[in-house]
Amino acid sequence: MFYRPQDGHGLPHNPFNAIVAPRPIGWIATRGRLGDNLAPYSFFNAVAYTPPQVMFASTARKDSLRNIEETGVFSVNIVASEMAERMNLTSATLPAGTDEFIHASVPKAECETIDCPRVADSPAVLECTARQILRLEGPDNHMVIAEVTGIHMRDDCLRDGRFDLTLVRPLARCGYRDYARIDSVFEMPRPDEA
């Protein structure tokens, strides 16, 4: 099968999200004049090491984006597989100003380098300062690029000096209503490594 996105695919559901998968979930926490907000974004990833930078994209001007435009900061909370139901609850369309931490019974803590909440029991949290907000092609697409100014890692997710994904079992978005969790990893040295 071949299709041009502008012509449509003719399938019952758009396959694009399922093709670009699995995608890490950035559980984005923000604070604004209406209060705290927590929402999952699967268009999320790391984009640079030095300084460490991440990006996430929003398919509309949602509370997360408005709060970042207002304050310039946010936290990215990594979703462990046991947090799936709570994360899903925070994806609900709720009235502006609703605190999703409270709505989904997610424990909240304060960040260290920015004035922003974070998920207290997340395996890892990236405290971020927005550097660019880009308007993307399409009716209402936006991308936030940010520098990571602080990193929290739960001690029980560290093994032999490494952040161990088998202990974290992060949740990933696959497309449609599908998710995956990382239960196993393998190591493969690069060809140019000794």
ROTI-449059 format. One line per field, with one value per atom (N, C-alpha, C): residue number from 1; residue in three letters; atom name; y, z, x. Coordinates in steps of 0.001 Angstrom, whole numbers, plus 500000, padded with zeros to 6 digits. Layout:
N
num [NUM/...]
residuo [ALA/...]
atomo [CA/...]
yy [Y/...]
zz [Z/...]
xx [X/...]
***
This chain:
194
num [1/1/1/2/2/2/3/3/3/4/4/4/5/5/5/6/6/6/7/7/7/8/8/8/9/9/9/10/10/10/11/11/11/12/12/12/13/13/13/14/14/14/15/15/15/16/16/16/17/17/17/18/18/18/19/19/19/20/20/20/21/21/21/22/22/22/23/23/23/24/24/24/25/25/25/26/26/26/27/27/27/28/28/28/29/29/29/30/30/30/31/31/31/32/32/32/33/33/33/34/34/34/35/35/35/36/36/36/37/37/37/38/38/38/39/39/39/40/40/40/41/41/41/42/42/42/43/43/43/44/44/44/45/45/45/46/46/46/47/47/47/48/48/48/49/49/49/50/50/50/51/51/51/52/52/52/53/53/53/54/54/54/55/55/55/56/56/56/57/57/57/58/58/58/59/59/59/60/60/60/61/61/61/62/62/62/63/63/63/64/64/64/65/65/65/66/66/66/67/67/67/68/68/68/69/69/69/70/70/70/71/71/71/72/72/72/73/73/73/74/74/74/75/75/75/76/76/76/77/77/77/78/78/78/79/79/79/80/80/80/81/81/81/82/82/82/83/83/83/84/84/84/85/85/85/86/86/86/87/87/87/88/88/88/89/89/89/90/90/90/91/91/91/92/92/92/93/93/93/94/94/94/95/95/95/96/96/96/97/97/97/98/98/98/99/99/99/100/100/100/101/101/101/102/102/102/103/103/103/104/104/104/105/105/105/106/106/106/107/107/107/108/108/108/109/109/109/110/110/110/111/111/111/112/112/112/113/113/113/114/114/114/115/115/115/116/116/116/117/117/117/118/118/118/119/119/119/120/120/120/121/121/121/122/122/122/123/123/123/124/124/124/125/125/125/126/126/126/127/127/127/128/128/128/129/129/129/130/130/130/131/131/131/132/132/132/133/133/133/134/134/134/135/135/135/136/136/136/137/137/137/138/138/138/139/139/139/140/140/140/141/141/141/142/142/142/143/143/143/144/144/144/145/145/145/146/146/146/147/147/147/148/148/148/149/149/149/150/150/150/151/151/151/152/152/152/153/153/153/154/154/154/155/155/155/156/156/156/157/157/157/158/158/158/159/159/159/160/160/160/161/161/161/162/162/162/163/163/163/164/164/164/165/165/165/166/166/166/167/167/167/168/168/168/169/169/169/170/170/170/171/171/171/172/172/172/173/173/173/174/174/174/175/175/175/176/176/176/177/177/177/178/178/178/179/179/179/180/180/180/181/181/181/182/182/182/183/183/183/184/184/184/185/185/185/186/186/186/187/187/187/188/188/188/189/189/189/190/190/190/191/191/191/192/192/192/193/193/193/194/194/194]
residuo [MET/MET/MET/PHE/PHE/PHE/TYR/TYR/TYR/ARG/ARG/ARG/PRO/PRO/PRO/GLN/GLN/GLN/ASP/ASP/ASP/GLY/GLY/GLY/HIS/HIS/HIS/GLY/GLY/GLY/LEU/LEU/LEU/PRO/PRO/PRO/HIS/HIS/HIS/ASN/ASN/ASN/PRO/PRO/PRO/PHE/PHE/PHE/ASN/ASN/ASN/ALA/ALA/ALA/ILE/ILE/ILE/VAL/VAL/VAL/ALA/ALA/ALA/PRO/PRO/PRO/ARG/ARG/ARG/PRO/PRO/PRO/ILE/ILE/ILE/GLY/GLY/GLY/TRP/TRP/TRP/ILE/ILE/ILE/ALA/ALA/ALA/THR/THR/THR/ARG/ARG/ARG/GLY/GLY/GLY/ARG/ARG/ARG/LEU/LEU/LEU/GLY/GLY/GLY/ASP/ASP/ASP/ASN/ASN/ASN/LEU/LEU/LEU/ALA/ALA/ALA/PRO/PRO/PRO/TYR/TYR/TYR/SER/SER/SER/PHE/PHE/PHE/PHE/PHE/PHE/ASN/ASN/ASN/ALA/ALA/ALA/VAL/VAL/VAL/ALA/ALA/ALA/TYR/TYR/TYR/THR/THR/THR/PRO/PRO/PRO/PRO/PRO/PRO/GLN/GLN/GLN/VAL/VAL/VAL/MET/MET/MET/PHE/PHE/PHE/ALA/ALA/ALA/SER/SER/SER/THR/THR/THR/ALA/ALA/ALA/ARG/ARG/ARG/LYS/LYS/LYS/ASP/ASP/ASP/SER/SER/SER/LEU/LEU/LEU/ARG/ARG/ARG/ASN/ASN/ASN/ILE/ILE/ILE/GLU/GLU/GLU/GLU/GLU/GLU/THR/THR/THR/GLY/GLY/GLY/VAL/VAL/VAL/PHE/PHE/PHE/SER/SER/SER/VAL/VAL/VAL/ASN/ASN/ASN/ILE/ILE/ILE/VAL/VAL/VAL/ALA/ALA/ALA/SER/SER/SER/GLU/GLU/GLU/MET/MET/MET/ALA/ALA/ALA/GLU/GLU/GLU/ARG/ARG/ARG/MET/MET/MET/ASN/ASN/ASN/LEU/LEU/LEU/THR/THR/THR/SER/SER/SER/ALA/ALA/ALA/THR/THR/THR/LEU/LEU/LEU/PRO/PRO/PRO/ALA/ALA/ALA/GLY/GLY/GLY/THR/THR/THR/ASP/ASP/ASP/GLU/GLU/GLU/PHE/PHE/PHE/ILE/ILE/ILE/HIS/HIS/HIS/ALA/ALA/ALA/SER/SER/SER/VAL/VAL/VAL/PRO/PRO/PRO/LYS/LYS/LYS/ALA/ALA/ALA/GLU/GLU/GLU/CYS/CYS/CYS/GLU/GLU/GLU/THR/THR/THR/ILE/ILE/ILE/ASP/ASP/ASP/CYS/CYS/CYS/PRO/PRO/PRO/ARG/ARG/ARG/VAL/VAL/VAL/ALA/ALA/ALA/ASP/ASP/ASP/SER/SER/SER/PRO/PRO/PRO/ALA/ALA/ALA/VAL/VAL/VAL/LEU/LEU/LEU/GLU/GLU/GLU/CYS/CYS/CYS/THR/THR/THR/ALA/ALA/ALA/ARG/ARG/ARG/GLN/GLN/GLN/ILE/ILE/ILE/LEU/LEU/LEU/ARG/ARG/ARG/LEU/LEU/LEU/GLU/GLU/GLU/GLY/GLY/GLY/PRO/PRO/PRO/ASP/ASP/ASP/ASN/ASN/ASN/HIS/HIS/HIS/MET/MET/MET/VAL/VAL/VAL/ILE/ILE/ILE/ALA/ALA/ALA/GLU/GLU/GLU/VAL/VAL/VAL/THR/THR/THR/GLY/GLY/GLY/ILE/ILE/ILE/HIS/HIS/HIS/MET/MET/MET/ARG/ARG/ARG/ASP/ASP/ASP/ASP/ASP/ASP/CYS/CYS/CYS/LEU/LEU/LEU/ARG/ARG/ARG/ASP/ASP/ASP/GLY/GLY/GLY/ARG/ARG/ARG/PHE/PHE/PHE/ASP/ASP/ASP/LEU/LEU/LEU/THR/THR/THR/LEU/LEU/LEU/VAL/VAL/VAL/ARG/ARG/ARG/PRO/PRO/PRO/LEU/LEU/LEU/ALA/ALA/ALA/ARG/ARG/ARG/CYS/CYS/CYS/GLY/GLY/GLY/TYR/TYR/TYR/ARG/ARG/ARG/ASP/ASP/ASP/TYR/TYR/TYR/ALA/ALA/ALA/ARG/ARG/ARG/ILE/ILE/ILE/ASP/ASP/ASP/SER/SER/SER/VAL/VAL/VAL/PHE/PHE/PHE/GLU/GLU/GLU/MET/MET/MET/PRO/PRO/PRO/ARG/ARG/ARG/PRO/PRO/PRO/ASP/ASP/ASP/GLU/GLU/GLU/ALA/ALA/ALA]
atomo [N/CA/C/N/CA/C/N/CA/C/N/CA/C/N/CA/C/N/CA/C/N/CA/C/N/CA/C/N/CA/C/N/CA/C/N/CA/C/N/CA/C/N/CA/C/N/CA/C/N/CA/C/N/CA/C/N/CA/C/N/CA/C/N/CA/C/N/CA/C/N/CA/C/N/CA/C/N/CA/C/N/CA/C/N/CA/C/N/CA/C/N/CA/C/N/CA/C/N/CA/C/N/CA/C/N/CA/C/N/CA/C/N/CA/C/N/CA/C/N/CA/C/N/CA/C/N/CA/C/N/CA/C/N/CA/C/N/CA/C/N/CA/C/N/CA/C/N/CA/C/N/CA/C/N/CA/C/N/CA/C/N/CA/C/N/CA/C/N/CA/C/N/CA/C/N/CA/C/N/CA/C/N/CA/C/N/CA/C/N/CA/C/N/CA/C/N/CA/C/N/CA/C/N/CA/C/N/CA/C/N/CA/C/N/CA/C/N/CA/C/N/CA/C/N/CA/C/N/CA/C/N/CA/C/N/CA/C/N/CA/C/N/CA/C/N/CA/C/N/CA/C/N/CA/C/N/CA/C/N/CA/C/N/CA/C/N/CA/C/N/CA/C/N/CA/C/N/CA/C/N/CA/C/N/CA/C/N/CA/C/N/CA/C/N/CA/C/N/CA/C/N/CA/C/N/CA/C/N/CA/C/N/CA/C/N/CA/C/N/CA/C/N/CA/C/N/CA/C/N/CA/C/N/CA/C/N/CA/C/N/CA/C/N/CA/C/N/CA/C/N/CA/C/N/CA/C/N/CA/C/N/CA/C/N/CA/C/N/CA/C/N/CA/C/N/CA/C/N/CA/C/N/CA/C/N/CA/C/N/CA/C/N/CA/C/N/CA/C/N/CA/C/N/CA/C/N/CA/C/N/CA/C/N/CA/C/N/CA/C/N/CA/C/N/CA/C/N/CA/C/N/CA/C/N/CA/C/N/CA/C/N/CA/C/N/CA/C/N/CA/C/N/CA/C/N/CA/C/N/CA/C/N/CA/C/N/CA/C/N/CA/C/N/CA/C/N/CA/C/N/CA/C/N/CA/C/N/CA/C/N/CA/C/N/CA/C/N/CA/C/N/CA/C/N/CA/C/N/CA/C/N/CA/C/N/CA/C/N/CA/C/N/CA/C/N/CA/C/N/CA/C/N/CA/C/N/CA/C/N/CA/C/N/CA/C/N/CA/C/N/CA/C/N/CA/C/N/CA/C/N/CA/C/N/CA/C/N/CA/C/N/CA/C/N/CA/C/N/CA/C/N/CA/C/N/CA/C/N/CA/C/N/CA/C/N/CA/C/N/CA/C/N/CA/C/N/CA/C/N/CA/C/N/CA/C/N/CA/C/N/CA/C/N/CA/C/N/CA/C/N/CA/C/N/CA/C/N/CA/C/N/CA/C/N/CA/C/N/CA/C/N/CA/C/N/CA/C/N/CA/C/N/CA/C/N/CA/C/N/CA/C/N/CA/C/N/CA/C]
yy [498821/500000/501240/502217/503530/504576/505640/506748/508059/509121/510473/511025/511466/511937/512958/513858/514874/514267/513036/512381/511444/511159/510224/508807/507951/506571/505552/505914/504988/503903/503941/502945/503466/502598/503060/504017/503893/504731/505153/506319/506847/505987/505411/504539/505277/506587/507321/507104/507264/507107/505699/504699/503321/503009/503702/503480/504062/505271/505924/505518/504323/503773/502785/502529/503179/504559/505423/506772/506953/507559/507831/508823/508745/509656/510703/511951/513053/513478/513182/513579/514983/515987/517377/518047/518562/519304/520780/521620/523065/523757/525032/525885/527187/527663/528926/529703/530795/531646/530946/529893/529141/527926/527687/526561/525588/524389/523366/522483/521936/521124/519945/518809/517614/516904/516696/516073/515257/514101/513263/513691/513631/513946/512849/512221/511164/511670/512920/513527/514218/513404/513861/513093/513793/513082/513996/513370/514108/514493/515685/516134/516553/516699/517089/516727/516479/516134/517352/518258/519350/520687/521521/521156/520175/519427/518481/519229/518768/519411/518364/518737/517884/518701/518000/518655/517882/518620/517958/518813/518165/518873/518714/519785/519822/520037/519263/519387/520413/521219/522334/523223/524411/525320/524921/523871/523332/524073/523735/524391/524302/523143/522983/524064/524225/525203/526627/526938/528294/528584/527597/527804/528010/527256/527418/528777/529223/530567/531628/531400/532338/532314/531102/530988/530647/529981/529578/528304/527576/526362/525238/523997/522824/521667/520606/519391/518249/517362/516142/514991/514279/513168/511873/510953/509678/508780/508117/507294/505838/505311/503875/503129/501870/501121/501052/501025/500964/502275/503332/504638/504814/503785/503905/504463/503930/504377/505835/506218/507622/508546/508126/508935/509096/508016/508063/509023/509020/509938/511395/511699/513091/513511/512587/512947/513396/513334/513727/515218/515552/516956/517497/518380/518941/520466/521120/522579/523199/524306/525023/525312/525144/525393/524153/523043/521800/521251/520897/520329/518827/518362/516939/516100/516696/515953/515478/516372/516038/515113/515432/514644/513172/512912/511543/510962/511651/511202/510945/511907/511820/512637/512021/512777/513839/515031/516192/516614/517082/517661/518892/519693/520894/520594/521263/521166/521954/521738/522404/523643/523597/524692/525619/525233/526030/526040/527027/527113/526309/525012/524108/522842/522210/520927/519791/518650/517425/516263/515111/513898/513320/513281/512913/511513/510554/509180/508753/509704/509365/508804/507813/507262/508299/509252/510326/511541/512708/513972/514901/515554/516551/517926/518792/520169/520971/521690/522287/523777/524494/525896/525983/526489/526584/527539/527144/527978/528453/527620/527992/527361/528103/527556/527842/526776/526897/526558/527335/527031/526109/524935/523953/524022/523394/523315/522631/522987/522386/523384/522965/523913/524442/523622/524073/523225/523162/522345/523230/522856/523642/522709/523147/522373/523241/522678/523352/522673/523462/522965/523583/522755/523243/522682/523443/522993/522369/521238/520552/521196/521729/522445/521646/520542/519688/518321/517291/515919/515202/514638/513786/512340/511438/510002/509302/508409/507634/506675/506591/505730/504267/503811/502404/502110/503119/502928/502920/503008/502978/501613/501067/499798/499893/499644/499674/500993/502079/503400/503770/503003/503268/503397/504270/504339/503105/502160/500836/500765/500690/500663/499427/498317/497122/497302/498193/498517/499536/500455/501519/500993/500136/499637/500784/501726/502875/502489/503293/503122/503890/503333/503988/503967/504961/505074/504436/503644/502955/503443/503975/504376/503774/504270/503836/503942/502848/502823/501929/501697/500739/501394/500684/501093/499897/500170/499109/499492/498496/498775/498077/498687/498092/497128/495847/494797/494192/494345/493797/494703/494697/495465/494571/494910/494202/495226/494860/495749/495328/496301/496013/497090/496757/497744/498241/499490/500050/499448/499418/498824/499465/500766/501438/501421/500732/500616/499464/499656/498622/497420]
zz [500000/500000/500000/499251/499256/499281/500059/500013/500261/499760/500028/501152/502256/503389/503007/502075/501706/500993/500452/499764/500679/501862/502775/502560/503539/503512/503241/503425/503168/504205/505275/506346/507435/508305/509362/510364/510524/511469/510831/511183/510634/511102/510170/510571/510987/510780/511029/512440/513450/514843/515136/514476/514702/513996/512897/512170/512940/513471/514240/515701/516050/517364/517737/518990/520123/520374/520968/521298/522812/523376/524813/525123/526315/526745/527655/527279/528158/528932/530216/531078/531542/530879/531036/532161/533141/534250/534090/534292/534202/535321/535469/536434/535720/535884/535278/536203/535713/536571/537021/536279/536672/537532/537795/538641/537942/538517/538011/536983/536062/534971/534745/534339/534045/532863/531782/530577/529847/529287/528546/527079/526569/525166/524599/523508/522920/521778/521370/520462/521348/521906/522889/522667/522853/522802/523234/523495/523731/522378/522295/521003/521048/522229/522312/523686/523720/524974/525716/525005/525667/525068/525758/526995/526694/527710/527463/527075/526001/525503/525115/525287/524916/524096/523445/522733/522961/522874/522761/521866/521229/520324/520798/520621/520991/519729/519576/518398/518583/519625/519852/520931/521080/522139/523439/524049/525275/526485/527670/528906/529077/528744/528891/528107/526851/526005/526505/526868/527381/528654/529545/530781/530486/529531/529175/528538/527707/527135/528227/529283/530399/531321/531635/532653/532097/530939/530347/530906/531745/532356/532376/532494/532646/533125/533594/533924/533066/532688/531961/532947/533154/534092/533302/533565/532866/533462/532602/533030/533133/534354/534555/534238/533850/533402/534470/535739/536791/536944/536251/536295/535134/534323/533086/533325/534270/534500/534940/535844/536292/535137/534324/533170/532225/531968/531068/531586/532883/533463/533209/533156/532939/531476/530582/529182/528917/529927/529763/529430/528647/528362/529556/530297/531515/531388/532176/532107/532458/531803/532102/533593/534163/535592/536451/535877/536631/536901/538133/538503/538268/537192/536859/537901/538662/539755/540723/541063/541986/541300/540060/539311/539213/538996/538798/540025/541158/542392/542168/541535/541271/542339/543102/544117/543472/544071/543517/544428/543811/544540/543756/544385/543731/543054/541958/541280/542064/541742/542435/541695/540357/539598/538949/538962/538340/539236/539042/539800/539055/539366/538623/539449/539302/539976/539188/539851/539217/539850/539175/539698/540732/541983/543093/542955/542413/542350/540954/540059/538726/538839/538015/538061/537731/536862/536502/536077/536400/536047/535484/534380/533767/533999/534702/534896/533691/533045/531739/531675/530977/530638/529130/528700/527264/526603/525458/524672/523382/522795/521569/521575/521084/520806/519331/518548/517106/516649/515730/515081/513910/513890/512831/511778/510635/509580/510109/509547/509944/510682/511018/511593/512986/513827/515199/515840/515211/515690/516228/517388/518068/518637/518612/519202/520196/521374/522424/522519/522432/522624/523915/524793/526113/526554/527402/528036/529383/529669/530947/531985/533056/534087/535379/535492/536671/536364/536976/536729/538064/538265/539428/538952/539716/539447/540771/540788/541998/542221/543468/543796/543436/543549/543256/541753/540927/539469/538978/539922/539580/539934/539007/539260/538630/539429/538952/538261/538815/538287/537009/536651/535433/535764/535020/535087/534360/535084/534565/534090/532788/532220/532616/532930/533347/534740/535536/536840/536684/535747/535522/534783/533754/532874/532335/531592/531091/530093/530095/529185/527905/526768/525476/524716/523871/523046/521700/521208/519937/518821/519099/518080/518418/517737/518031/519548/520189/521661/522276/521517/521906/522663/523688/524481/524599/524975/525228/526471/527087/528206/527932/528397/528217/529362/529041/530042/529937/528773/528607/527678/527876/527024/526675/525618/525298/524903/525073/524784/523490/522651/521406/521198/521341/521114/519676/519490/518144/517454/516105/515374/515679/515985/516219/517679/518541/519937/520111/521015/521245/521949]
xx [500846/500000/500889/500523/501157/500057/500265/499319/500047/499490/499969/499105/499725/498923/497848/498149/497157/495943/496092/494980/494194/494722/494073/494563/494321/494820/493723/492492/491395/491211/491977/491868/490932/490417/489520/490192/491526/492270/493581/494064/495310/496489/497268/498375/499644/499731/500976/501502/500644/501094/501588/500990/501413/502728/503000/504247/505421/505250/506312/506107/506595/506332/507436/507665/507022/507617/506818/507272/507251/508296/508255/507142/506624/505564/506174/506013/506401/505166/505161/504033/504376/503822/504229/503449/504185/503583/503927/502919/503108/502347/502647/501942/501627/500416/500009/499100/498585/497751/496473/496039/494842/495177/496464/496850/497774/497888/498793/498085/498885/498361/499297/498737/499522/498870/499630/499068/500135/499747/500697/500811/502048/502330/503218/502783/503601/504473/504307/505270/506303/507209/508202/509499/510631/511911/513050/514204/515444/516011/516632/517157/518621/519232/520646/521196/522528/523212/523750/524441/525158/524771/524003/523302/522173/521746/520664/519389/518750/517540/516511/515254/514127/513143/512228/511146/509857/508747/507457/506582/505628/504732/503299/502553/501146/500324/499272/498431/497314/497423/496494/497102/496544/497016/496317/496822/496244/496812/496297/496746/498256/498844/500294/501030/500680/501355/501118/499893/499601/500400/500493/501263/502745/503283/504702/504937/504016/504133/504127/503362/503239/504461/504974/506027/507403/507445/508714/509308/508568/509118/508086/508598/507749/508618/507983/508728/508205/509139/508794/508936/507860/507828/507754/508672/508697/507614/506867/505738/506171/506209/506456/505163/505283/504101/503011/503389/502358/501593/502039/501358/500379/500188/499401/498004/497288/495906/495852/496745/496763/497135/498125/498513/497336/496623/495480/494405/494164/493174/493540/494844/495251/495126/494763/494552/493116/492260/490854/490743/489739/489441/488661/489306/488720/488671/487842/487801/489156/489481/490729/490793/491970/492157/491975/491521/491393/492792/493059/494355/494311/494966/494977/495689/496617/497246/496162/495244/494155/493156/492782/491803/492215/493505/493990/494693/494639/495304/496789/497456/498891/499618/500538/501271/502156/502134/502823/503967/505054/506188/506627/507473/507994/509322/509566/510860/511904/513173/514278/514789/514849/515464/514444/513179/512123/510899/510023/508770/507717/507662/506797/506575/505408/505213/505861/505992/506458/505707/505744/505124/506086/505664/506547/507128/506345/506828/507277/507485/507987/509401/509769/511125/512191/511853/512780/511968/512502/511855/512921/512575/513449/512829/513558/513113/513586/512684/512971/512650/513511/513282/513119/511975/511685/512671/513203/514114/513463/512581/511877/510493/509533/508206/507956/507859/507741/506332/505825/504548/504863/504259/504495/503393/503664/502651/501399/500252/498986/498125/496912/495957/496318/496946/497200/498297/499486/500598/501715/502243/503268/504331/505600/506689/507439/507681/508437/509798/510857/512220/512733/513285/513678/515021/515680/516922/516583/517207/517002/517915/517313/518074/518219/517510/517598/517022/517589/517131/516959/515782/515499/515482/516091/515999/515728/514757/514501/515667/516111/517250/517007/515748/515462/515476/515688/515769/517210/518157/519575/520156/520949/521632/523021/524036/525425/525757/525248/525560/524827/523796/523027/521548/520864/519403/518892/518322/518010/516557/516370/515031/514237/514913/514190/513592/514174/513592/512469/512625/511649/510421/510658/509600/508752/509403/508661/507575/506534/505421/505704/505325/505510/504187/504010/502801/503083/502154/502363/501449/500330/499369/498027/496990/495641/495427/495015/494884/495956/497030/498059/499210/499668/500832/501773/503008/503980/504771/505366/506265/507587/508644/509963/510199/510198/510423/511817/512456/513796/514592/515881/516791/517976/518682/519913/520956/522216/523328/523988/524359/525041/526095/527402/528456/528454/528837/528955/530175/530176/531291/532643/532673/533947/534404/533661/534060/535049/535994/537028/536438]
***
